[in-house]
Each structure stands twice: as structure tokens, then as C-alpha cells.
Amino acid sequence: MVLMSGRVVADGATDTAVVIGSAGFIGRRLSATLDLARVRTACFTRQSRFLCDGELAAPIAGAGTVFYLASSINPALGESHPELARADHVLFSTLLDRLRRRDNPPTVVLTSSGGTVYDPAFAPPYAETSPLKPSGAYGRAKIALEEELLSHAGELPAVILRMSNVYGPGQPTGRGQGVLAHWLSAALDSRPLRLIGDVTATRDYVYVDDVVDVMRRLRGAGPAQPLILNIGSGVRTSLSGLLDVVRSVVALDLRVEFQPSRLFDRQDVWLDVGEAERVLGWRPETSLKEGVAATWRSWLAGAAVTAGVNELQTIFETI
């Protein structure tokens, strides 16, 4: 075990994988999965920076794959604090500039948002070729990062993962995002479940281990052309349908508090994930009920994570 700017695991393995945003929900799960597979992995958070005096930290120098899962915003913070999105963009741009100077540049895997970047004037399910029209500052920030990576596509192998609503064990609460984590937390504490918006609104919920499986398959890949993939379940689920699943899993008398939609909420969003199957041979394996049950068991076991009460707490993860 080596510690250099970030956490490095699995000494002796080759083709280092870098996880930037490893303290976040998906980043923790990805790092643990790579660790179990004995992949040499360098993990970076806000506290262990990947840039030192403007240069790459040592573990990144020989990396074969860089997974970029870092973000300081969610949809609400994207609207109220645009300066956070600008700072994120500068940081990502600087990283790409340093990576492209390497003799053997790594593949950069960027996580983006399939739920906010597509044009709502067109009916879902959305494919990777569907028209883009971000519905808020969060979606615009994600597209800006995508465009930044694509502008370096001639120098850096690039993969963009447009993810739907990722959920599962370890998902934090207190960040205004992640309806399942909030509902299960409320159920555990005997609080009312807040249902925001139209109960018929549909979303695409994908289990975190299915998402990590995609990333595992991408390690060491070096696509000749930029690769953009939707990552979701490919199944539409209404909020009322999701509530039914939660009720069946927790088997408790749940009170529900209905609240109006927020400005950035979409009515119907789900993804066509056929391209990921064609390119990677990947299909999501976890049904919604199975995933909710596994997540509920983790809450009962005390594996929940709370973000804290400060709305401006830096997230440094992607959702």
C-alpha cells in the first residue's frame, strides 16, 4: 500500500487506474471494486489533490485510465451557485491539458448526466444521438465538460457516460438529489417521505453496481474515436411506481408528503441503453425491486452516509 497525494492500492499490478472523486457515492464503489480485482488504483478527493503546483500528481503519470467522477454541484446548486460549475470546468480543463502532454495519454472516462442533457421537446427514450438541450445550469455544465473532453479527442482517448438516476448502498442524503436515499432514510426514521412533483413523472433508475460494471469494462480501453454511452436501466418508472416498490420492500406504514415540482425537474426521462450493449456487451442486471431491497438492507445495517446540513458543502462526486 502506497500513499502519494491520493490513495494507491494493489501494489505490483500494472496499468494504474485513477479515480478522481473517489470519496463520492459512485467513486467509493468503483474504487472498492477495482481494489478487490487487484487493480493498481490511485484515488483522489478534495483532500488529496491530483494537481500539485499545476502538475499531475505522481500516481497519475503512468495511469492507463482516468475515471473523472468529480463535481461540486447538483441541479439545485447549479442554479444558485454558477461559480462552482465554472471552477469545476477550469479544474477539468487543466487536467486534460496536463494529460495530453504525456507520451502515452490515458483514456479519460467522464461521467455525465443522461437525465438533464437531452431536449425535452423530443420524446424519450433518449439515445446518444438524440438532440441535446440542457434544461438547467446543471445540464449545461455537464455538456460543457463533455465538449471540453471532445475538444481533446485527437490527443486523448475519450469516453463519456451519460448516466440516469444511480442509486444503491452508500448513497448519501442531504444533497437535494437521490430520491431513493431520501425515502429510505425517512422510512428508517419514521419520517414522512417527500414526493416532489407529478406522481406520473417517469425516471430511469440504475443500480450502482451495474454502473461500476460498465466502468470496469472500460478500464484499459483506448477507443480510436470518442465514445458516448447512455448508462441506465432502460426502463421507465413513475414516482408513484417507485413509491409502490419502496412500500413493498420496507413493509412499513409510510406517510407521504407531496410537494410541487422544482424549476429544473423534468417530466419524463429514460434512456435507450442499446449502444452500451452493442459496444461493451453490457446490460443492467439488477431489477429495481432487487436494487431497492439491497439498498434497504444496507440502511438497516447502518451503511447510510449523511452529507451534513451545510447546503454549500462541496460534493465532489457525480450523480
C-alpha positions as CSV (number, residue, x, y, z in Angstrom):
1,M,0.0,0.0,0.0
2,V,1.4,3.4,-1.1
3,L,0.2,6.9,-0.2
4,M,1.1,9.6,-2.7
5,S,-1.2,12.6,-3.0
6,G,-4.0,10.1,-3.3
7,R,-4.6,6.6,-2.0
8,V,-2.9,3.9,-4.1
9,V,-3.8,0.3,-3.7
10,A,-2.8,-3.1,-5.1
11,D,1.0,-2.7,-5.4
12,G,2.6,-4.7,-8.2
13,A,-0.3,-4.6,-10.6
14,T,0.0,-2.8,-13.9
15,D,-2.0,-0.2,-15.8
16,T,-2.9,2.1,-13.0
17,A,-6.5,3.3,-12.9
18,V,-7.1,6.8,-11.5
19,V,-10.4,7.6,-9.8
20,I,-10.9,11.3,-9.3
21,G,-13.9,11.8,-7.0
22,S,-13.3,8.6,-5.1
23,A,-15.0,9.9,-1.9
24,G,-18.3,10.2,-3.8
25,F,-21.1,7.7,-4.0
26,I,-20.0,6.0,-7.3
27,G,-16.3,6.7,-6.7
28,R,-16.3,4.8,-3.5
29,R,-18.0,1.8,-5.1
30,L,-15.7,1.9,-8.2
31,S,-12.5,2.2,-6.0
32,A,-13.6,-0.8,-3.9
33,T,-14.4,-2.9,-6.9
34,L,-11.0,-2.2,-8.6
35,D,-9.3,-2.9,-5.3
36,L,-10.9,-6.3,-5.0
37,A,-9.8,-7.1,-8.5
38,R,-6.2,-6.2,-7.5
39,V,-6.1,-3.3,-10.0
40,R,-3.5,-0.7,-9.0
41,T,-5.7,2.3,-8.3
42,A,-4.9,5.9,-7.4
43,C,-7.8,7.6,-5.6
44,F,-8.2,11.3,-5.3
45,T,-10.6,13.5,-3.4
46,R,-10.8,17.2,-2.4
47,Q,-8.3,16.5,0.4
48,S,-5.8,14.6,-1.9
49,R,-5.5,16.7,-5.0
50,F,-4.5,15.3,-8.3
51,L,-2.7,18.6,-9.3
52,C,0.4,19.7,-7.3
53,D,1.7,23.1,-8.2
54,G,-0.1,22.8,-11.5
55,E,1.4,19.5,-12.4
56,L,0.0,16.0,-12.2
57,A,0.4,14.0,-9.0
58,A,2.9,11.1,-9.3
59,P,0.3,8.3,-9.4
60,I,-1.4,9.8,-12.5
61,A,1.8,9.9,-14.5
62,G,1.6,6.2,-15.6
63,A,-2.2,5.8,-15.5
64,G,-3.8,3.9,-18.3
65,T,-7.4,5.0,-17.4
66,V,-8.6,8.1,-15.6
67,F,-12.1,8.0,-14.3
68,Y,-13.4,11.5,-13.7
69,L,-16.4,11.5,-11.3
70,A,-15.8,14.8,-9.6
71,S,-18.4,17.6,-9.4
72,S,-19.2,20.4,-6.9
73,I,-22.8,20.8,-8.0
74,N,-26.1,19.2,-8.1
75,P,-29.1,20.5,-10.0
76,A,-30.1,22.9,-7.2
77,L,-26.6,24.2,-6.6
78,G,-26.0,24.6,-10.3
79,E,-28.8,27.2,-10.4
80,S,-27.9,29.1,-7.2
81,H,-24.1,28.9,-7.4
82,P,-22.9,29.0,-11.0
83,E,-19.4,29.9,-9.8
84,L,-19.0,26.3,-8.6
85,A,-19.6,25.0,-12.1
86,R,-17.1,27.4,-13.6
87,A,-14.5,26.3,-11.1
88,D,-15.2,22.6,-11.9
89,H,-14.7,23.4,-15.6
90,V,-11.3,25.1,-15.0
91,L,-10.1,22.2,-13.0
92,F,-11.2,19.6,-15.6
93,S,-9.7,21.7,-18.4
94,T,-6.3,21.9,-16.6
95,L,-6.3,18.2,-16.0
96,L,-6.9,17.5,-19.7
97,D,-4.2,19.9,-20.7
98,R,-1.7,18.1,-18.5
99,L,-2.8,14.6,-19.6
100,R,-2.5,15.4,-23.3
101,R,1.2,16.3,-22.9
102,R,2.1,12.7,-21.9
103,D,3.8,10.5,-24.4
104,N,1.2,7.8,-23.9
105,P,-2.0,9.6,-22.9
106,P,-4.6,7.7,-20.8
107,T,-8.2,7.0,-21.7
108,V,-10.4,9.6,-19.9
109,V,-13.8,8.4,-18.8
110,L,-16.1,11.3,-17.9
111,T,-19.4,10.8,-16.1
112,S,-22.2,13.0,-17.3
113,S,-25.9,13.3,-16.8
114,G,-28.4,11.4,-19.1
115,G,-31.2,12.9,-17.1
116,T,-30.5,16.5,-17.8
117,V,-28.8,17.0,-21.2
118,Y,-31.4,15.8,-23.7
119,D,-34.0,18.1,-25.3
120,P,-37.4,17.6,-23.5
121,A,-39.2,18.6,-26.7
122,F,-38.4,15.1,-28.0
123,A,-40.0,12.1,-26.5
124,P,-37.9,9.5,-24.6
125,P,-36.3,7.1,-24.5
126,Y,-33.2,9.1,-25.4
127,A,-30.4,7.6,-27.5
128,E,-26.9,9.1,-27.6
129,T,-27.8,10.7,-30.9
130,S,-30.9,12.4,-29.5
131,P,-30.9,16.2,-29.7
132,L,-29.3,18.0,-26.7
133,K,-30.9,20.9,-24.9
134,P,-30.0,21.0,-21.2
135,S,-32.9,22.0,-19.0
136,G,-30.9,23.9,-16.4
137,A,-27.5,25.0,-15.2
138,Y,-26.5,21.5,-14.1
139,G,-27.1,20.0,-17.6
140,R,-25.3,22.9,-19.3
141,A,-22.3,22.3,-17.0
142,K,-22.3,18.7,-17.9
143,I,-22.4,19.4,-21.6
144,A,-19.6,22.0,-21.2
145,L,-17.4,19.3,-19.7
146,E,-18.3,16.9,-22.5
147,E,-17.4,19.4,-25.1
148,E,-14.1,20.2,-23.3
149,L,-13.1,16.5,-23.4
150,L,-14.2,16.1,-27.0
151,S,-12.1,19.1,-28.0
152,H,-9.0,17.0,-27.0
153,A,-10.3,13.8,-28.7
154,G,-7.4,13.9,-31.2
155,E,-4.9,13.7,-28.3
156,L,-6.8,11.8,-25.6
157,P,-8.9,8.6,-25.9
158,A,-12.3,9.8,-24.6
159,V,-15.4,8.0,-23.2
160,I,-18.5,9.9,-21.9
161,L,-21.0,8.1,-19.8
162,R,-24.4,9.8,-19.7
163,M,-25.9,8.2,-16.6
164,S,-29.5,8.1,-15.4
165,N,-30.5,8.1,-11.7
166,V,-27.9,6.0,-10.0
167,Y,-28.9,4.5,-6.6
168,G,-27.7,1.9,-4.2
169,P,-25.9,1.2,-0.9
170,G,-23.9,4.1,0.3
171,Q,-25.8,6.8,-1.5
172,P,-25.7,10.0,0.7
173,T,-28.7,12.1,1.8
174,G,-28.8,15.8,2.4
175,R,-27.8,16.9,-1.0
176,G,-31.1,17.5,-2.7
177,Q,-30.6,14.6,-5.0
178,G,-31.2,10.9,-4.9
179,V,-34.9,10.3,-4.2
180,L,-34.4,6.7,-3.1
181,A,-31.8,7.5,-0.5
182,H,-34.0,10.2,0.9
183,W,-37.1,8.0,1.0
184,L,-35.3,5.1,2.7
185,S,-33.7,7.4,5.2
186,A,-37.2,8.8,6.0
187,A,-38.7,5.3,6.3
188,L,-35.9,4.2,8.7
189,D,-36.5,7.3,10.9
190,S,-40.3,7.1,10.7
191,R,-40.5,10.5,8.9
192,P,-42.8,11.3,6.0
193,L,-41.5,10.6,2.5
194,R,-41.3,13.8,0.5
195,L,-42.6,13.2,-3.0
196,I,-41.6,16.2,-5.2
197,G,-43.5,16.9,-8.4
198,D,-46.0,15.0,-10.5
199,V,-46.5,11.4,-9.4
200,T,-46.8,10.3,-13.0
201,A,-43.4,11.7,-13.9
202,T,-41.1,9.0,-15.1
203,R,-37.4,8.4,-14.5
204,D,-34.7,5.7,-15.2
205,Y,-33.2,4.2,-12.1
206,V,-30.0,2.2,-12.4
207,Y,-28.2,0.3,-9.6
208,V,-24.7,1.4,-8.7
209,D,-23.1,-1.9,-9.2
210,D,-24.4,-2.1,-12.8
211,V,-22.8,1.3,-13.4
212,V,-19.5,0.2,-11.9
213,D,-19.6,-2.8,-14.1
214,V,-19.6,-0.5,-17.2
215,M,-16.5,1.3,-15.8
216,R,-14.7,-1.9,-15.1
217,R,-15.2,-3.0,-18.7
218,L,-13.8,0.4,-19.9
219,R,-10.5,0.1,-17.9
220,G,-7.7,-0.1,-20.4
221,A,-9.9,0.7,-23.4
222,G,-8.5,3.1,-25.9
223,P,-11.2,3.9,-28.4
224,A,-9.9,5.4,-31.7
225,Q,-13.0,7.7,-31.8
226,P,-14.8,9.4,-28.9
227,L,-17.3,7.0,-27.3
228,I,-20.6,8.3,-25.8
229,L,-22.8,5.8,-24.0
230,N,-26.1,6.1,-22.1
231,I,-25.9,4.1,-18.9
232,G,-29.3,3.4,-17.3
233,S,-31.8,0.6,-16.8
234,G,-33.6,1.4,-20.0
235,V,-36.9,1.1,-18.0
236,R,-39.3,4.0,-17.3
237,T,-40.6,4.1,-13.7
238,S,-43.1,6.7,-12.4
239,L,-42.7,8.3,-9.0
240,S,-45.9,6.5,-7.9
241,G,-44.4,3.2,-9.2
242,L,-41.2,3.8,-7.3
243,L,-43.2,4.5,-4.2
244,D,-45.0,1.2,-4.6
245,V,-41.7,-0.6,-4.9
246,V,-40.4,1.1,-1.7
247,R,-43.5,0.2,0.2
248,S,-43.3,-3.4,-0.8
249,V,-39.7,-3.7,0.2
250,V,-39.7,-1.9,3.6
251,A,-43.1,-3.3,4.6
252,L,-43.9,-0.3,6.8
253,D,-46.7,2.1,7.0
254,L,-45.3,5.1,5.1
255,R,-46.6,8.6,5.3
256,V,-46.1,10.7,2.1
257,E,-45.7,14.5,1.9
258,F,-46.4,15.8,-1.5
259,Q,-44.5,18.9,-2.7
260,P,-44.6,20.8,-6.0
261,S,-42.1,20.4,-8.8
262,R,-38.9,22.4,-8.9
263,L,-37.9,24.6,-11.8
264,F,-35.3,22.1,-13.0
265,D,-37.4,19.0,-12.7
266,R,-38.2,17.1,-15.9
267,Q,-41.5,15.3,-16.6
268,D,-40.3,12.1,-18.4
269,V,-36.7,10.9,-18.8
270,W,-35.4,7.5,-19.5
271,L,-32.6,6.2,-21.7
272,D,-32.0,3.8,-24.6
273,V,-29.0,1.8,-23.4
274,G,-28.7,-0.4,-26.5
275,E,-25.4,1.2,-27.6
276,A,-23.7,0.1,-24.4
277,E,-24.8,-3.4,-25.0
278,R,-23.6,-3.3,-28.6
279,V,-20.2,-1.8,-27.8
280,L,-19.4,-3.4,-24.4
281,G,-21.7,-6.4,-24.2
282,W,-23.2,-4.8,-21.1
283,R,-26.7,-4.9,-19.8
284,P,-28.0,-3.9,-16.4
285,E,-28.6,-7.0,-14.3
286,T,-30.3,-5.6,-11.2
287,S,-34.1,-5.1,-11.2
288,L,-35.5,-2.1,-9.4
289,K,-37.0,-4.2,-6.6
290,E,-33.8,-6.2,-6.2
291,G,-31.8,-2.9,-6.0
292,V,-34.1,-1.2,-3.6
293,A,-34.1,-4.3,-1.4
294,A,-30.3,-4.4,-1.3
295,T,-30.2,-0.7,-0.6
296,W,-32.7,-1.0,2.2
297,R,-30.7,-3.9,3.8
298,S,-27.6,-1.6,3.8
299,W,-29.6,1.1,5.6
300,L,-30.8,-1.4,8.2
301,A,-27.1,-2.4,8.7
302,G,-26.1,1.2,9.2
303,A,-24.3,1.8,5.9
304,A,-26.0,5.1,5.2
305,V,-24.0,8.2,4.5
306,T,-25.2,11.7,5.5
307,A,-23.9,14.7,3.7
308,G,-24.5,17.1,6.6
309,V,-26.6,20.2,7.0
310,N,-24.5,22.7,5.0
311,E,-26.1,23.2,1.6
312,L,-22.9,24.5,0.2
313,Q,-20.8,21.5,1.2
314,T,-18.7,20.5,-1.7
315,I,-20.0,17.3,-3.2
316,F,-17.0,16.1,-5.3
317,E,-19.0,13.3,-6.8
318,T,-21.2,12.8,-9.8
319,I,-24.8,11.7,-9.9
